[in-house]
Amino acid sequence: MAAAKEISIEQKLKALFKLQLIDSKIDNLRSVRGELPMEVADLEDEIAGYETRLVNLQADIKKMEESISANKTKITDAKALVKKYEKQLENVKNNREYEALSKEIEIQGLEQQAADKRIKNIQYDIEQKKTSLENLKTDLEGRKADLKTKKSELDTIVKETEKEEKELMKVRAGASEVADERLAMSYERIRRGIKNGIGVANIQRDSCSGCFAGIPPQRQSDIKQRKKIIVCENCGRVLIDSALSEEVSSEMHL
């Protein structure tokens, strides 16, 4: 079985710059989406919060309604006791019995008044919560409408760029293999640490096109020979000569 052909440093540099061109193109495609993905995520979180508050308000109202029902039962029971005690008053034998029954009737009357007051207070609170509930529902519907619009905008943009991005990712996979795993990982690490995502820079006017630091003549000569991987001592970007960058760009029609 024939040995696998060794990939030269020049081929790796070309593949690495191809990765850079592809990644820059993908970055541009994704930048069209702008803040939409973040806005969609924020709206989804906000809607989840609204829905939780909605459930809690509905639970509060239900508990209050149950409390009103319990107080109405107390009033009914108190009235029944009053009737019972009033009936017993007709057959009292002495003042002591009369006073005891009268006291019980008075207590049950106070129980009715207290329960009635509690009902009115709870009904007021329910009305306040129902108003809050309706406002919350209105706000929730508004946020849902906003989310629908934002998602529609994002879906449209994603569909417009999805095909091109997939094609670029296929080409990228091939270039990544040529560049070899270690070099590709180093390039990715450089990209993550640099704001503009440029991990491979060419030499322009005797300087690194990434950070504009000067490159000594001997170092420029080494870079042009394409015999080893050389990075900018100032910014850490992989350096290539302009002729190589033009060659790769021309091959990729970029």
Rosetta silent file (secondary structure, phi, psi, omega in degrees, C-alpha in Angstrom):
SEQUENCE: MAAAKEISIEQKLKALFKLQLIDSKIDNLRSVRGELPMEVADLEDEIAGYETRLVNLQADIKKMEESISANKTKITDAKALVKKYEKQLENVKNNREYEALSKEIEIQGLEQQAADKRIKNIQYDIEQKKTSLENLKTDLEGRKADLKTKKSELDTIVKETEKEEKELMKVRAGASEVADERLAMSYERIRRGIKNGIGVANIQRDSCSGCFAGIPPQRQSDIKQRKKIIVCENCGRVLIDSALSEEVSSEMHL
SCORE:     score description
SCORE:     0.000 S_00000001
   1 L     0.000  129.660 -176.978    0.000    0.000    0.000 S_00000001
   2 L   -69.334  142.373  179.297    1.445    3.381   -1.028 S_00000001
   3 L   -69.854  146.351  179.866    2.293    5.807    1.743 S_00000001
   4 L   -64.960  137.867 -178.821    0.053    8.833    2.084 S_00000001
   5 L   -68.025  130.719 -179.082    1.514   11.902    0.412 S_00000001
   6 L   -72.973  137.639 -179.946    2.886   14.349    2.941 S_00000001
   7 L   -87.249  126.154 -177.801    1.212   17.756    2.954 S_00000001
   8 L   -75.089  161.709  176.937    3.703   20.598    2.581 S_00000001
   9 H   -59.739  -38.655  179.751    3.764   23.703    4.767 S_00000001
  10 H   -61.774  -43.127  178.706    2.769   25.746    1.719 S_00000001
  11 H   -63.960  -39.532  179.030   -0.316   23.587    1.168 S_00000001
  12 H   -65.338  -40.475  178.704   -1.198   23.901    4.842 S_00000001
  13 H   -64.524  -40.492  178.114   -0.838   27.682    4.703 S_00000001
  14 H   -63.581  -44.066  179.232   -3.055   27.826    1.632 S_00000001
  15 H   -63.326  -38.147 -179.235   -5.646   25.633    3.345 S_00000001
  16 H   -66.655  -40.903  179.149   -5.441   27.787    6.460 S_00000001
  17 H   -70.283  -31.876  175.662   -6.001   30.977    4.481 S_00000001
  18 H   -62.969  -42.126  175.569   -8.872   29.270    2.672 S_00000001
  19 H   -56.611  -44.201 -178.919  -10.368   28.572    6.117 S_00000001
  20 H   -61.191  -45.584  179.587   -9.958   32.262    6.925 S_00000001
  21 H   -62.364  -42.285  179.588  -11.710   33.373    3.731 S_00000001
  22 H   -65.185  -46.304 -178.689  -14.559   30.913    4.315 S_00000001
  23 H   -63.254  -38.330  177.758  -14.950   31.878    7.976 S_00000001
  24 H   -64.369  -38.600  178.050  -14.987   35.579    7.107 S_00000001
  25 H   -65.657  -43.259  178.231  -17.692   34.882    4.528 S_00000001
  26 H   -63.969  -41.431  177.535  -19.716   32.891    7.087 S_00000001
  27 H   -57.862  -41.642  179.961  -19.216   35.673    9.653 S_00000001
  28 H   -66.547  -40.210  178.702  -20.623   38.165    7.147 S_00000001
  29 H   -62.814  -43.288 -177.824  -23.622   35.945    6.431 S_00000001
  30 H   -72.428  -28.573 -179.279  -24.342   35.557   10.128 S_00000001
  31 H   -67.271  -22.122  177.830  -23.842   39.243   10.829 S_00000001
  32 L   -61.317  -29.031  179.458  -26.861   39.945    8.606 S_00000001
  33 L   -70.962  -20.030  176.666  -28.929   38.415   11.412 S_00000001
  34 L    55.026 -132.201 -177.720  -27.625   41.170   13.682 S_00000001
  35 L   -90.189    3.364 -174.695  -29.195   41.198   17.137 S_00000001
  36 H   -57.380  -46.826  179.294  -32.241   39.178   16.047 S_00000001
  37 H   -57.729  -40.470  179.916  -31.192   35.839   17.647 S_00000001
  38 H   -69.050  -39.320  179.742  -30.547   37.610   20.954 S_00000001
  39 H   -64.894  -39.427  178.260  -33.801   39.573   20.698 S_00000001
  40 H   -63.610  -45.826  179.677  -35.730   36.341   20.052 S_00000001
  41 H   -62.583  -41.254  179.247  -34.091   34.649   23.063 S_00000001
  42 H   -64.166  -42.136  179.366  -34.818   37.680   25.288 S_00000001
  43 H   -65.284  -39.046  178.416  -38.459   37.748   24.205 S_00000001
  44 H   -62.924  -41.912  177.731  -38.823   34.012   24.876 S_00000001
  45 H   -64.810  -41.298 -179.031  -37.426   34.509   28.390 S_00000001
  46 H   -64.896  -41.670  179.355  -39.715   37.501   28.956 S_00000001
  47 H   -64.374  -40.429  177.679  -42.775   35.540   27.790 S_00000001
  48 H   -60.635  -39.275  177.238  -41.871   32.645   30.112 S_00000001
  49 H   -65.438  -42.961  177.689  -41.749   35.151   32.987 S_00000001
  50 H   -60.875  -42.932 -177.527  -45.141   36.604   32.027 S_00000001
  51 H   -66.647  -35.526  176.676  -46.680   33.132   31.842 S_00000001
  52 H   -64.858  -44.907  178.368  -45.344   32.251   35.298 S_00000001
  53 H   -62.850  -37.352  179.487  -46.823   35.457   36.730 S_00000001
  54 H   -62.044  -47.197  179.449  -50.104   34.677   34.957 S_00000001
  55 H   -61.861  -43.067 -179.423  -50.307   31.217   36.546 S_00000001
  56 H   -64.155  -41.776  178.382  -49.465   32.659   39.978 S_00000001
  57 H   -63.620  -43.651  179.216  -52.137   35.373   39.693 S_00000001
  58 H   -62.577  -38.017  178.034  -54.758   32.839   38.620 S_00000001
  59 H   -66.824  -39.672  178.161  -53.802   30.628   41.583 S_00000001
  60 H   -62.202  -44.301 -179.314  -54.086   33.618   43.949 S_00000001
  61 H   -63.799  -40.839  179.499  -57.537   34.476   42.604 S_00000001
  62 H   -62.315  -43.188  178.781  -58.676   30.868   42.976 S_00000001
  63 H   -62.579  -40.219  179.159  -57.515   30.797   46.628 S_00000001
  64 H   -65.301  -40.920  178.521  -59.332   34.072   47.298 S_00000001
  65 H   -65.014  -36.531  176.016  -62.524   32.747   45.740 S_00000001
  66 H   -66.135  -36.377  178.182  -62.229   29.641   47.918 S_00000001
  67 H   -66.743  -38.960  176.448  -61.786   31.918   50.935 S_00000001
  68 H   -62.183  -43.753  179.089  -64.969   33.829   49.997 S_00000001
  69 H   -60.769  -40.692  179.674  -66.824   30.520   49.716 S_00000001
  70 H   -66.089  -38.281  179.793  -65.546   29.480   53.162 S_00000001
  71 H   -70.670  -34.586  176.212  -66.653   32.796   54.686 S_00000001
  72 H   -65.101  -37.166  176.564  -70.091   32.494   53.077 S_00000001
  73 H   -63.678  -39.629  177.819  -70.373   29.055   54.695 S_00000001
  74 H   -62.124  -40.020  179.308  -69.499   30.665   58.052 S_00000001
  75 H   -65.040  -44.795  178.677  -72.271   33.226   57.551 S_00000001
  76 H   -60.214  -44.589  179.219  -74.784   30.498   56.704 S_00000001
  77 H   -64.310  -40.656 -179.430  -73.730   28.490   59.754 S_00000001
  78 H   -64.996  -41.678  178.667  -73.916   31.581   61.987 S_00000001
  79 H   -63.234  -39.731  179.546  -77.418   32.415   60.743 S_00000001
  80 H   -63.887  -39.818  178.619  -78.518   28.839   61.411 S_00000001
  81 H   -67.663  -38.386  178.299  -77.181   29.067   64.961 S_00000001
  82 H   -60.473  -45.547  179.132  -78.934   32.398   65.502 S_00000001
  83 H   -61.784  -39.927 -179.572  -82.238   30.815   64.458 S_00000001
  84 H   -63.377  -46.849 -178.486  -81.548   27.882   66.728 S_00000001
  85 H   -67.930  -36.027  178.369  -80.738   30.120   69.708 S_00000001
  86 H   -65.233  -36.550  177.704  -83.730   32.359   69.012 S_00000001
  87 H   -65.405  -38.974  179.921  -85.969   29.278   69.026 S_00000001
  88 H   -69.049  -27.291  179.092  -84.435   28.218   72.336 S_00000001
  89 H   -60.982  -27.142 -177.794  -85.148   31.679   73.786 S_00000001
  90 L   -68.709  -18.654 -176.066  -88.834   30.860   73.582 S_00000001
  91 L  -119.296   20.774 -179.584  -88.369   28.124   76.155 S_00000001
  92 L   -68.789  149.207 -177.179  -85.887   29.651   78.617 S_00000001
  93 L  -106.932  -16.991  179.983  -86.616   29.065   82.299 S_00000001
  94 L  -154.556  169.850 -178.468  -84.472   31.768   83.878 S_00000001
  95 H   -61.302  -34.068 -178.420  -82.473   34.920   83.238 S_00000001
  96 H   -62.283  -44.778  177.513  -79.200   33.006   83.214 S_00000001
  97 H   -64.687  -40.441 -179.610  -80.285   30.882   80.277 S_00000001
  98 H   -61.250  -48.034 -178.625  -81.673   33.951   78.545 S_00000001
  99 H   -64.702  -38.486  179.561  -78.426   35.891   78.920 S_00000001
 100 H   -64.390  -43.707  179.106  -76.336   32.919   77.756 S_00000001
 101 H   -68.668  -38.980  178.467  -78.437   32.465   74.620 S_00000001
 102 H   -61.831  -37.946  179.329  -78.512   36.218   73.962 S_00000001
 103 H   -66.027  -40.967  179.360  -74.725   36.241   74.215 S_00000001
 104 H   -64.921  -39.482  178.164  -74.440   33.399   71.722 S_00000001
 105 H   -62.947  -40.953  179.086  -76.784   35.220   69.332 S_00000001
 106 H   -63.848  -43.168  179.987  -74.625   38.333   69.653 S_00000001
 107 H   -61.535  -44.248 -179.586  -71.434   36.324   69.004 S_00000001
 108 H   -67.363  -31.922  175.385  -72.909   34.734   65.906 S_00000001
 109 H   -65.477  -41.737  177.232  -74.024   38.169   64.697 S_00000001
 110 H   -65.757  -36.826  177.217  -70.453   39.438   65.097 S_00000001
 111 H   -61.172  -41.211  178.381  -69.195   36.344   63.255 S_00000001
 112 H   -63.635  -44.734 -179.812  -71.492   37.212   60.349 S_00000001
 113 H   -62.307  -43.300 -179.483  -70.292   40.827   60.302 S_00000001
 114 H   -64.415  -42.852 -179.879  -66.623   39.757   60.408 S_00000001
 115 H   -65.548  -40.475  179.001  -67.120   37.199   57.636 S_00000001
 116 H   -63.067  -40.916  178.393  -69.017   39.733   55.549 S_00000001
 117 H   -64.390  -43.435  178.818  -66.198   42.261   55.986 S_00000001
 118 H   -60.617  -40.670  179.309  -63.615   39.661   55.016 S_00000001
 119 H   -60.949  -45.331 -179.269  -65.637   38.825   51.904 S_00000001
 120 H   -63.688  -40.808  178.661  -65.774   42.487   50.854 S_00000001
 121 H   -64.850  -42.260  179.965  -62.028   42.922   51.410 S_00000001
 122 H   -66.974  -40.286  178.607  -61.239   39.757   49.459 S_00000001
 123 H   -61.079  -38.157  177.360  -63.592   40.795   46.646 S_00000001
 124 H   -64.199  -45.030  179.711  -61.729   44.108   46.410 S_00000001
 125 H   -63.312  -38.095  178.316  -58.396   42.284   46.251 S_00000001
 126 H   -62.942  -43.319  179.064  -59.782   39.941   43.598 S_00000001
 127 H   -60.782  -41.070  178.102  -60.856   42.880   41.451 S_00000001
 128 H   -63.087  -43.847 -178.826  -57.363   44.373   41.754 S_00000001
 129 H   -69.755  -34.562  177.233  -55.754   41.080   40.801 S_00000001
 130 H   -65.585  -37.437  176.085  -58.177   40.567   37.925 S_00000001
 131 H   -63.168  -45.038  177.575  -57.236   43.998   36.595 S_00000001
 132 H   -61.629  -38.348 -179.301  -53.554   43.040   36.888 S_00000001
 133 H   -64.177  -44.797  179.786  -54.365   39.736   35.193 S_00000001
 134 H   -65.218  -40.966  177.566  -56.047   41.421   32.222 S_00000001
 135 H   -63.178  -40.412  179.675  -53.157   43.893   31.860 S_00000001
 136 H   -64.561  -41.755  178.895  -50.718   40.999   32.040 S_00000001
 137 H   -62.327  -41.110  178.835  -52.640   39.082   29.367 S_00000001
 138 H   -63.384  -45.958  178.669  -52.582   42.153   27.111 S_00000001
 139 H   -62.939  -40.018 -179.350  -48.840   42.594   27.632 S_00000001
 140 H   -63.873  -43.805  178.455  -48.273   38.883   27.057 S_00000001
 141 H   -62.751  -37.823  177.984  -50.168   38.922   23.778 S_00000001
 142 H   -63.564  -43.276  179.519  -48.118   41.944   22.719 S_00000001
 143 H   -66.656  -37.686  178.314  -44.853   40.162   23.515 S_00000001
 144 H   -64.708  -37.776  177.170  -46.037   37.052   21.677 S_00000001
 145 H   -65.764  -41.901  177.903  -46.840   39.175   18.631 S_00000001
 146 H   -61.255  -43.602 -179.117  -43.376   40.762   18.845 S_00000001
 147 H   -63.031  -42.150  179.548  -41.793   37.305   19.110 S_00000001
 148 H   -60.414  -42.883  179.551  -43.725   36.051   16.095 S_00000001
 149 H   -64.665  -47.547 -178.739  -42.527   39.024   14.047 S_00000001
 150 H   -63.350  -41.220  179.668  -38.898   38.670   15.168 S_00000001
 151 H   -65.232  -38.123  179.367  -38.925   34.912   14.533 S_00000001
 152 H   -64.644  -43.288  178.270  -40.380   35.465   11.091 S_00000001
 153 H   -61.677  -45.592 -178.322  -37.665   38.009   10.286 S_00000001
 154 H   -65.424  -43.092  179.818  -34.959   35.661   11.582 S_00000001
 155 H   -61.238  -39.887  179.545  -36.367   32.640    9.717 S_00000001
 156 H   -62.824  -45.838 -179.525  -36.438   34.622    6.484 S_00000001
 157 H   -65.898  -42.490 -179.574  -32.804   35.703    6.875 S_00000001
 158 H   -62.512  -43.360  179.752  -31.680   32.199    7.887 S_00000001
 159 H   -63.017  -36.464 -178.977  -33.421   30.651    4.863 S_00000001
 160 H   -68.408  -29.879 -175.035  -31.801   33.198    2.569 S_00000001
 161 H  -107.553  -12.138 -172.979  -28.299   32.382    3.836 S_00000001
 162 H   -59.898  -45.933 -177.530  -28.689   28.743    4.902 S_00000001
 163 H   -62.934  -47.694 -179.726  -27.892   27.173    1.522 S_00000001
 164 H   -63.516  -39.721 -179.376  -24.779   29.282    0.963 S_00000001
 165 H   -65.104  -40.411  178.585  -23.595   28.668    4.529 S_00000001
 166 H   -63.134  -41.470  179.294  -23.981   24.879    4.139 S_00000001
 167 H   -64.671  -41.332  178.123  -21.977   24.933    0.910 S_00000001
 168 H   -64.216  -38.116 -179.700  -19.257   26.976    2.568 S_00000001
 169 H   -65.488  -33.293  177.008  -19.151   24.559    5.509 S_00000001
 170 H   -65.937  -45.984  178.886  -18.545   21.645    3.109 S_00000001
 171 H   -63.830  -38.102 -178.804  -15.619   23.460    1.499 S_00000001
 172 H   -61.960  -40.234 -178.980  -14.401   24.422    4.959 S_00000001
 173 H   -60.402  -40.867  178.582  -14.298   20.777    6.085 S_00000001
 174 H   -66.196  -43.225  179.955  -11.975   19.894    3.207 S_00000001
 175 H   -65.581  -35.175 -179.459   -9.668   22.843    3.882 S_00000001
 176 H   -65.036  -37.043  178.794   -9.564   21.959    7.570 S_00000001
 177 H   -65.659  -41.242 -179.489   -8.309   18.446    6.771 S_00000001
 178 H   -66.932  -40.360 -177.840   -5.487   19.787    4.622 S_00000001
 179 H   -66.638  -20.140 -176.760   -4.456   22.316    7.262 S_00000001
 180 L    76.537  152.444 -169.427   -4.234   19.412    9.768 S_00000001
 181 H   -59.599  -47.088 -177.061   -5.972   19.224   13.139 S_00000001
 182 H   -62.086  -44.885 -179.134   -3.329   20.916   15.306 S_00000001
 183 H   -67.108  -40.703  179.162   -2.903   23.885   12.987 S_00000001
 184 H   -63.660  -38.829  178.979   -6.665   24.255   12.527 S_00000001
 185 H   -67.311  -38.752  177.527   -7.169   24.217   16.318 S_00000001
 186 H   -64.050  -41.207  178.082   -4.469   26.876   16.791 S_00000001
 187 H   -61.449  -43.885  179.028   -6.144   28.995   14.131 S_00000001
 188 H   -61.632  -40.520  179.558   -9.526   28.627   15.878 S_00000001
 189 H   -63.794  -41.275  177.679   -7.953   29.655   19.180 S_00000001
 190 H   -62.453  -45.069 -178.951   -6.451   32.765   17.563 S_00000001
 191 H   -59.818  -42.464 -178.765   -9.797   33.646   15.988 S_00000001
 192 H   -64.864  -28.863 -177.478  -11.645   33.382   19.300 S_00000001
 193 L   -90.532    0.940 -177.423   -9.181   35.743   20.943 S_00000001
 194 L  -120.674  132.799 -172.515   -9.389   38.429   18.246 S_00000001
 195 L   -58.612  -44.234 -175.462  -12.332   40.770   17.874 S_00000001
 196 L   -86.919    0.703  176.158  -12.537   40.804   14.057 S_00000001
 197 L    72.612   14.176  179.470  -12.041   37.030   13.734 S_00000001
 198 L   -92.391  109.215 -179.071   -8.994   37.357   11.480 S_00000001
 199 L  -101.301  -15.231  178.885   -6.567   34.599   12.432 S_00000001
 200 E  -124.309  123.421 -177.342   -4.473   34.635    9.251 S_00000001
 201 E  -124.781  144.055  175.681   -2.956   37.915    8.042 S_00000001
 202 E   -96.759  173.428 -178.718   -0.845   38.752    5.016 S_00000001
 203 E   -93.370  125.235  176.926    2.006   41.235    4.798 S_00000001
 204 E  -130.787  124.328 -179.495    1.102   44.693    3.518 S_00000001
 205 L    53.234   46.589  176.739    3.622   47.511    3.353 S_00000001
 206 L    63.234   22.182 -178.246    6.132   45.529    5.416 S_00000001
 207 E  -135.827  159.666  172.991    3.559   45.124    8.220 S_00000001
 208 E   -70.109  125.326 -178.324    1.083   42.569    9.583 S_00000001
 209 L   -70.306  -11.312  179.930   -2.281   43.422    8.008 S_00000001
 210 L   -84.392  -44.849 -176.807   -3.959   42.346   11.228 S_00000001
 211 L  -122.392   -4.031  177.156   -2.280   44.611   13.771 S_00000001
 212 L    68.695   16.626  174.696   -0.044   46.787   11.524 S_00000001
 213 L   -75.174  142.887 -179.017    3.096   45.864   13.458 S_00000001
 214 E   -67.692  142.539  177.835    6.265   46.041   11.350 S_00000001
 215 L  -111.476  121.374 -179.928    7.746   42.779   10.043 S_00000001
 216 L   -58.468  148.716 -178.632   11.591   42.691    9.714 S_00000001
 217 H   -52.769  -44.973 -178.463   12.951   41.996    6.181 S_00000001
 218 H   -62.596  -39.161  179.130   14.509   38.633    7.134 S_00000001
 219 H   -67.273  -38.209  176.941   11.208   37.480    8.663 S_00000001
 220 H   -61.962  -39.955  179.306    9.379   38.589    5.516 S_00000001
 221 H   -63.042  -42.268  178.528   11.829   36.529    3.473 S_00000001
 222 H   -63.130  -40.270 -179.654   11.138   33.456    5.641 S_00000001
 223 H   -63.639  -40.978 -178.775    7.377   33.967    5.239 S_00000001
 224 H   -66.959  -27.242 -179.799    7.700   34.148    1.429 S_00000001
 225 H   -73.312  -22.643  176.160    9.595   30.847    1.377 S_00000001
 226 L    57.245   41.355 -178.468    6.582   29.088    2.941 S_00000001
 227 L  -101.913  -15.520  179.729    8.786   26.524    4.677 S_00000001
 228 L  -153.953  160.861  178.656    7.403   26.970    8.216 S_00000001
 229 L   -80.534  122.637 -179.107    4.472   28.418   10.099 S_00000001
 230 L  -122.429  132.517 -179.907    5.330   31.938   11.264 S_00000001
 231 E  -112.395  156.377  177.326    3.152   34.039   13.533 S_00000001
 232 L   -68.564  127.878 -178.290    3.116   37.759   14.208 S_00000001
 233 L   -70.015  -17.830 -178.887    5.127   38.434   17.362 S_00000001
 234 L   -89.254  -46.862 -173.581    2.755   41.289   18.238 S_00000001
 235 L  -113.677  -12.672  178.114   -0.748   39.815   17.743 S_00000001
 236 L    86.906   -1.446  179.312   -0.171   36.071   17.297 S_00000001
 237 L   -69.254  148.242  173.845   -1.838   35.839   13.859 S_00000001
 238 E   -71.516  133.541 -176.582   -0.447   33.350   11.340 S_00000001
 239 E  -103.193  138.966  174.542    1.429   35.325    8.671 S_00000001
 240 E  -133.641  159.871  178.050    1.397   34.658    4.911 S_00000001
 241 L   -82.774  158.277 -175.395    2.820   36.562    1.977 S_00000001
 242 H   -61.813  -35.970 -178.918    0.564   38.662   -0.256 S_00000001
 243 H   -61.963  -40.417  179.107    1.192   36.461   -3.313 S_00000001
 244 H   -65.476  -42.689 -179.243   -0.201   33.428   -1.474 S_00000001
 245 H   -64.110  -38.560  178.637   -3.275   35.342   -0.320 S_00000001
 246 H   -67.523  -38.917  179.951   -3.927   36.581   -3.870 S_00000001
 247 H   -62.576  -48.396 -179.215   -3.483   33.072   -5.270 S_00000001
 248 H   -66.230  -42.854  179.802   -5.955   31.504   -2.837 S_00000001
 249 H   -59.911  -39.364 -179.979   -8.448   34.362   -3.231 S_00000001
 250 H   -67.409  -41.028  178.733   -8.296   33.946   -7.011 S_00000001
 251 H   -61.697  -35.956 -177.463   -8.872   30.177   -6.734 S_00000001
 252 L   -92.863    1.612 -178.968  -11.918   30.795   -4.576 S_00000001
 253 L    58.230   40.205  179.355  -13.136   33.703   -6.727 S_00000001
 254 L  -115.804    0.000    0.000  -13.101   36.024   -3.716 S_00000001
